[in-house]
Amino acid sequence: KLMDNAYNIMKYQDFLNAEKATMEVIQEKLDVLTRKRYDYYRFEHDIELTKVEIEKFYLPGDEAILKMKGIMRRQQVRVDFFAMCLSCLKQQGWNMKEWSQNERRGL
């Protein structure tokens, strides 16, 4: 059981690392999109806007940015799930080790 648990810990650590890498890629795409949308509102929009107006009113309501933030939130849920699984597997390994030691001692 302890060897299976060690394998599962490694497997879920790989899953967690892959999901974190995906989240970093999504974050980079969100940053690029935000810069493009900022440039659009700053230089190509019909109305002349200040930096504060763009950042406070236009960017938070931009549909493309909202969609990308939704994707980011879903990815964050995946990362949190694998982190929770990994934490539980590590705790389970500790509990199995304690149980086997107690069995040997006759407790």
C-alpha positions as CSV (number, residue, x, y, z in Angstrom):
1,K,0.0,0.0,0.0
2,L,2.8,2.4,0.9
3,M,4.5,1.8,-2.5
4,D,1.2,2.3,-4.4
5,N,0.7,5.5,-2.4
6,A,4.2,6.8,-3.4
7,Y,3.4,6.1,-7.0
8,N,0.1,8.0,-6.7
9,I,1.8,10.9,-5.1
10,M,4.2,11.1,-8.1
11,K,1.4,10.7,-10.6
12,Y,-0.7,13.5,-9.0
13,Q,2.4,15.7,-8.7
14,D,2.8,15.4,-12.4
15,F,-0.9,16.2,-13.0
16,L,-0.5,19.3,-10.7
17,N,2.6,20.5,-12.5
18,A,0.9,20.1,-15.9
19,E,-2.1,22.0,-14.8
20,K,0.0,24.8,-13.4
21,A,1.9,25.0,-16.6
22,T,-1.4,25.3,-18.5
23,M,-2.5,28.0,-16.1
24,E,0.7,30.0,-16.8
25,V,0.1,29.8,-20.5
26,I,-3.5,31.0,-20.0
27,Q,-2.2,33.8,-17.8
28,E,0.3,34.9,-20.6
29,K,-2.5,34.9,-23.2
30,L,-4.7,36.9,-20.8
31,D,-1.9,39.5,-20.4
32,V,-1.4,39.7,-24.2
33,L,-5.1,40.1,-24.7
34,T,-5.3,42.8,-22.0
35,R,-2.5,44.7,-23.7
36,K,-4.2,44.5,-27.1
37,R,-7.5,45.6,-25.7
38,Y,-5.8,48.5,-23.8
39,D,-4.1,49.6,-27.0
40,Y,-7.4,49.5,-28.8
41,Y,-9.2,51.6,-26.3
42,R,-6.3,54.0,-26.0
43,F,-5.5,54.6,-29.6
44,E,-8.1,53.2,-31.9
45,H,-11.4,53.8,-30.1
46,D,-13.7,56.6,-31.3
47,I,-13.7,58.3,-27.9
48,E,-10.5,59.7,-26.3
49,L,-10.1,57.9,-23.0
50,T,-7.7,58.4,-20.1
51,K,-5.7,55.5,-18.6
52,V,-7.9,55.4,-15.5
53,E,-11.1,55.2,-17.6
54,I,-9.8,52.4,-19.6
55,E,-8.5,50.4,-16.6
56,K,-11.5,51.1,-14.4
57,F,-14.4,51.0,-16.8
58,Y,-13.6,49.5,-20.2
59,L,-11.2,46.6,-19.5
60,P,-13.2,45.0,-16.7
61,G,-16.3,44.9,-18.9
62,D,-14.6,43.8,-22.2
63,E,-16.2,40.5,-23.4
64,A,-13.0,38.9,-24.6
65,I,-11.2,39.6,-21.3
66,L,-14.2,38.3,-19.3
67,K,-14.2,35.1,-21.4
68,M,-10.5,34.6,-20.8
69,K,-10.9,35.2,-17.1
70,G,-13.6,32.6,-17.0
71,I,-11.2,30.1,-18.6
72,M,-8.6,31.1,-16.0
73,R,-11.0,30.5,-13.1
74,R,-11.8,27.0,-14.5
75,Q,-8.1,26.2,-14.7
76,Q,-7.6,27.5,-11.2
77,V,-10.2,25.0,-10.0
78,R,-8.3,22.2,-11.7
79,V,-5.0,23.3,-10.1
80,D,-6.7,23.5,-6.7
81,F,-8.3,20.0,-7.1
82,F,-5.0,18.3,-7.9
83,A,-3.3,20.2,-5.1
84,M,-6.0,18.9,-2.7
85,C,-5.6,15.4,-4.0
86,L,-1.8,15.5,-3.6
87,S,-2.2,16.8,0.0
88,C,-4.6,14.0,0.9
89,L,-2.3,11.4,-0.6
90,K,0.6,12.7,1.4
91,Q,-1.5,12.6,4.6
92,Q,-2.7,9.1,3.7
93,G,0.8,7.9,3.4
94,W,1.6,9.2,6.8
95,N,-1.5,7.6,8.3
96,M,-0.6,4.2,6.8
97,K,2.9,4.4,8.1
98,E,1.7,5.2,11.6
99,W,-0.9,2.4,11.5
100,S,1.7,-0.2,10.4
101,Q,4.1,1.0,13.2
102,N,1.3,0.7,15.7
103,E,0.4,-2.8,14.5
104,R,4.0,-3.9,14.9
105,R,4.1,-2.5,18.5
106,G,0.8,-4.2,19.3
107,L,-1.1,-1.0,20.0
